[in-house]
Amino acid sequence: MEPDEQREVYATIDLALRVGEVLLSSGAGTADATATILGVTAAGGLRGCEVDITFTSMAVSYQAAPDVAPETHIRLVRYRSQDFSRLTDVDQLVRRFATAEVTREEASRELARLTSAGPPYPRWSAVLAWGVMAGGATLLLGGGWLITLVAVLTAIVIDVSNRWFNRQRLPAFYQQVAGAFVATAVALILYAVHAPVKPSLVVAAGIIMLLAGIALTGAVQDAITGYYVTAAARSLEAMLLTGGIIAGVSLGLALGLKFGMHVGIEAETIQLGNLPIMVFSGALMAVAFAFASYAPLRALLPVAVMGGLGSLVFTLMTRASFGPAWSTAAAACVIGLGSYSIGRRVGVPPLVVVVAGSVPLLPGLTIYKGLYELMGLGNLIGIVSLGTAVAIGVALASGLILGEYLAQPIRREARRLEDRLAGPRLVGPRRPVRRRTTRPRRRRRTGT
């Protein structure tokens, strides 16, 4: 291979790996990252590349000819960040590169600028958005204005403290423990001062806030699409982070029981008369989470629609006695079905709308109920409640992916081999696009 040709190969593979790093760090599925990397290499003129992705590394191999040694490049995924703005910009950049709107050099420079740029909104606004999301959770669970205000302030404290812990390089597990303990401690204080509120809703809102950062959808998507190694790694991470939440709440409950404080479950029964409030709360939670994750402003309206629609379907299914797991699965399927189309229409990856729109369906109250039944009441029925929470989580993720699959024939797009391998695409171009080249015009023959 000539030196100039070798540099071309290096530059194309490097661009593809840097794009894949952004996708994986933002929670995209391995199938999406693999197909996007192949799309970038194909658009750069490298056909027949092989991609291997684990949870923390990516490898791309290219062999120019059968009698030439293959080029293999590896890149580590060193960070995890929920930055939907960066994800959207990189997704648009990949599309422009695949259709030859930008050259590889221009795409590389633009990617370097995007990955080094700061968040598009002030950090204080993202902190406030986390508080608004927790407040929406208490409204969704039937809380009043006072407990909503307490949940907002508690969520702000949790987010600020976790940001400080992150700067101190404290592992995410301990951050989850600390956040859950803070929420439980606030509930115990409210119980001790006999505040006219439902303290358990503060804990439930805190759990939902901490659960929202766990990429369970990516784990289920990897399992469904056949990437079992990364699915196992993501599932283990999700279990570990959820275990941190359980540990923090359990520690708070244990301390409360030592002092005779039993913060029981005081959620209201779902009433159809409260349906408008629940739909509004679901939309508010979804929008607040999207803003806290730096989603583009144009994505907030679709996110609100999907969040409210999911809450509506869940409420109606629950009232029809379908149970929490099936109700969650149906609502998630509707969100996945709508997000695929509406996300592309506003120019954002469907992953942004899917993840944000599903936040109101997270089983925060169910987890707290199971822990309280086990520790506060000494009732083994708490194991059933925790099992129900696990079922809700799996139903949520699998329902979202099913909705994405159902959206494929509705959009009437051609099904090619790479589509069947990758499954529904939540981010990245749907298929690799062959770079278009300019052909010289043929001169017309002129008569003499």
N, C-alpha and C positions, 0 to 999 in steps of 0.2 A: 504494500500500500504506500502510495506517494505521501511525502510529508504534508502537502497541502490538503490532500484528501483525508489524511488522518486527523488533521486539525478540524476539518469539517465534521468528522464523526464525533470527535471529542465535544465540540461545541453543541451539537444537536442533542447528544445524550445528556450532557450537563444541563441543558435547558429542560429536557423532559424530567430529569430527576428532581430539579428544583420545583417544578410545577407539582410533581407528585408529593413532595414534602409538604407543600401548602395544603393540598387536599387531605392527606392523612392526618395532619396536625389539626385540621378543622373538623374532624369526625366523619369524613367521607368514607364510604365502604371501599374495601379492597378491590372489588370489581370495577367500581368507578375510577379509582386511581390507576388501575392497570390499563383499562381501555383508554383513559386520557393520555397516559404515557405513550402508549402505542400510537395514538393519534398524532402526538407531537413528533415522534420519531418518523412516522410515515410522511407527515407534511414536510419534514426536513430532508426527505429523500432516502431514509433508511428503512428498507423493507425487510420483513422477516425477523424483527427483533424479538427477543425473549425477555419477559419481565418476571421477577420473583420478588414478592413483598412479604415481609414479616411485620410484626407489630412495631418494630423499632428500626427497621432498615429496608432499603430497596436496592435491587440489583437489576441492571439492564445489560444484556449481552447481544452483540451484533457480529455477524460473520459475513464479510463481504463476498467471499467465494468459498467453495468447498475445500480448496487446498490452502486457505489462509487461516491463520489462528484467529479465534474470535476475540473481540474487544469486550471486556466486562468491567462495568463501573458500578460502584456501590456508594450509596449515600445513607447516612443515619438520620433518623427523625429525632431531633434533639429537643423539640419543644412541643407543647400541646396548648392550643389557644382557641377560644371560641370567638373568632373574629369573622363574622359573616361579610363584612365589607371587603376584607382582603380576599376572601373566598370568591365573592362575586366578581371582583376586578380581575382576578386570575382566570376565572372561567371565561370572561369576555375576551381576555387577551389570547387564550388558547383558541377560541373561535376565530379571532381575527388572523392569527398565525396560520390556522388550518386552511383558511380561504385566501391566503396570500395577500391579505391587506397590509401586513407588516412583515418585514424580513426577520430572519433569525436574530441578527444583531440587534435590531430594534426591539424585538420581543425580549431578548435577554436583558437589555438595559431597563426596559419598562418593568420587568419582573423584579430586578434588583431594587428599583425605586419603590415598588409596592411592598416588598417584604421588609424594607428598612423604614418605611413611613410609620408614623404614630397613629393612634386611633383617630377616626374622623370626628368624634365628638369628645367634649371634655370628660375627663374621668369622673368628675363629680356627678355629671348627668347620668352616667352608667350606674353609679352607686345608688342614686335616687331611683333609677328605674328598677333595680332589684327590690327596693322597698315597696314601690308601687305594685310589683308582681306579688309580693307577699300579702299586701293589703287586698289585692284582688282575690287571692286564695281564701282569705277569711270571709270575704263577701260571698264567694262561691259556696262555702261551707255553712253559711247562715249566720255569720257574725254581724254585730252592729258596728256603729261608727267608732266607738271607743276602742274595741278590741282590734279593729282595723288599723287605727292609728298606732296602737302598741305594736302590732305586727310589722308595720312599716318601719318604725324606729328600730325594732329588733333586727330586722333584715339588714338595715343599714349598718348596724353595729357588727353583724356577722360578716358582711362583705368587706368592711374596712379592716376588721381584724384578720380575715383570711388573706387579704392583699398584703398585709404586713407580714404574716407568717410566710407567704410565698416569697417575699423579698428576703426573708431569712433562710430560704431554701428548706423549709419544713415540708416533709412529704405530704402529699395530698390526703393520705389516710388520716393523719393527725389533724389536718385542717377540717376534715369532715367531723371528727370527734369533737373538736372545739366548737364548731358552728352548731352542732346538734345540742351540745351541752348548754350553750348560751340560750338557745330557744327554750329548752326545758327549765333552766334556772329562772328565766323571766316568767314562765307559767307558774312556777312555785311561788315566786314573789307575789304575783297577782292573787294566788290562792291564799297566801298568808295574810294579806291585807284585806281580804274579803271584798275584792273589787267586783262590781256588778257586771262581770263579763264571763266569757267561757274560756278559761286559760288554755284548755287543750287545743284550741284553734291556733294559738300562737305556735305551739309545737308542730302542728300539722303544716302550717304555712312555712315554717323553717325547714321541715323535711322536704317539702315540695321544692323549695328554693335550692336545697343542696342536691336533690335528685336531678334537677334540670340540667346540671352540668355533666351528667353521666351519659356517655354515648352508647346507650343500649340498642338504639336502632341500627347503628353500624355493626354491632355484634351479630344481631339476628340476620341482617342483610348478608353478612359474610357467610353465615351458616347456611342460609338458603341458597346462595349462589355457588357453594362448593368450596369456599376458602376456609377450611376447618381449622387450620393452624392459627390464623389471625382471629377467627371467631372465638377460639378457645382463649386466646390472650385477651381480647376485648371483654369477654365474659368474665374472666378472672378479675380484670380491673374493675368492672362494674360491681362484682360481688364484694371486692375489697372496699371500694368506696361506700357502697351501701352498708357494709359491715361497720364502717366508721360511724355512719349515722346512727346505726342501732346501738353501738357502744356508747356514743355520747348521750343519747336519750336514756339508755339504761342506767348510766351513771347518775344522771339527774334524778330519775325516778327513785333510785336506791337511796340517794341522799334525802329526798323528800319523804320517803317511807320511814326513815330513821327519826324524823321529826313529826311523824303522824300526818303528813300532807298527802292526800289521795286525790290527785288531779285526774279525774275520770273523764270519760268521753261525754261530751254534751252537744253533739251535732244535731241539727234539726232534720226531721224527715223531709224528703224532697216533696214539695207541693207544686202543682202546676201553676198556682197563683204566683209563685216566685220565679217562674220561668224567665221573664224578661230580665230580672236581676242576675240570674245565673248565666244567661247568654251574654249579658254585658260584662259580667265578671270574667268569663272565659276569654272574651275578646280582649279585655284589659290585661289579663295575665299574659296572653300571647304577644301582644304588642310590647308590653314592658320587657319581657324576656328578649324579644328581637332587638329592641333598642339597647338593652344592656349588653347584648352580644355584637353591637355595632353593625346591625343590618342596615342596608341603604334605606333611605326614607321612603323610596317608592315601593318598598316591600311591606311597609307597615299596614297599609289598607288590606292587601290580600291576607296577611297574617291575621288581622283582626277578623276578617270574614271566616277564615278557617277555624280560628279559636272559638268564635261564637257558634259556628255551625257544629263543631264537635261537641260542645257543651249541650247544645240543643238535642242532638241525636242521643247522647249519653243519658240525658234526663228522661227523654221519652222512652228509651229502651228500659231504663231502670224502673220507671213507673209501670211498664208492661211486664215486670217481674222476670226479665231475662237474666238477672244476676249481674254482678259487677264486671266479671271477666268478659262475658259476651257483649255486654253493653259497651265496654271499652273497646273491644275488637271492632264492633260495628261503627262506632264513632271514629276510630282510627282509620278504618277503611275509607270512610267518607272523606276524611282529611287527606289521605294519600291520593285518592282519586281526583279531588279538586286541586290539590297543590301542584300536581304535575303539569296541568294545563295553565293554571293561573300564574304560576311562577315564571314559566317561559314567556308569557304574554307581557309581563312587566320587566323582563330582562334580568331575573335573578335565578340562581339554581333552585330547583324544587326542594333541595335539602333544607334551605333556609326556611321556607314556608312550612315544610313538614315538621321539622324539629320544634319551631316556635309554636305552631298551631296545636301540637300535641301536649304542651306543658299543662293545660288545665286537667288533663286526664291522669296525671301522675298520682300514685296511691299514697299520698302523705298521711291522711287520716287513718287508713287501713293499717299502715305500719305502726303508728302510735297505738292504735287499738290493740293490736296483737301484743305489743310490749307491755302495755298496762295490764292486760288480762293475765299475762304470765307473771309479772313481778308484783303488781298491786293486788290482784285478786288471787294469785296462786292457782289459776285455772288453766288447765292444759288446752282449753279451747283457743288460747292465744296462738298456739302453733298453727291451728287452722286459719286464723286471721293472717298470720305471717305468710302462710302458704297461699292464701288468697291474694296477698300483695304481690307475691312472685308471679302468680297466674295473670294478674292485671298487667304487670310489666311485660311479660311475654306476649300477651294479647295485644298490648299497645304497639309494640314493635312489629309483630307479624301482621297486624292489621294495616299498619302504614305501608309495609312492603306489598301486601296484597292489593291495596288500592293503587299503588304505582303499576303493578302488573295489569290490572284491569284497565288502566288508562291507556295502555298501548294500542289495543285495537280500536278504541274510541277515537283516537287521533289518526287512525288509518295510515300509520307509517309502515313503510316496507320493513320486513323482518329479514335481516341478513345474519350471517353466521356470527359476527361479533356481537350482535344484539342478543342472540340466544345465549351466548356464553356469558355476557356481562349482565344480562337481566335489565330491569328498568334502571335508567340512568338518573341519579339524583343530582349529579353535577358533571360538567364536562360535555363536549359535543357528543351527539348521539352515535356518530360513527366517524372513523378517520376519513378526512377529506383529502383527496389527491391534490397536491399543489398544482395550480394551473400555471402553465407557461405560455408566454407570448410567442405565437408562431408568425414567421414572416409572411407578409401578404404576397400572394402570387400576382405577378404582373399580368395585366390583360394584353392579349395580342391585339395589336392595332394594324389595320389593313394599310397597305402602301399604295 
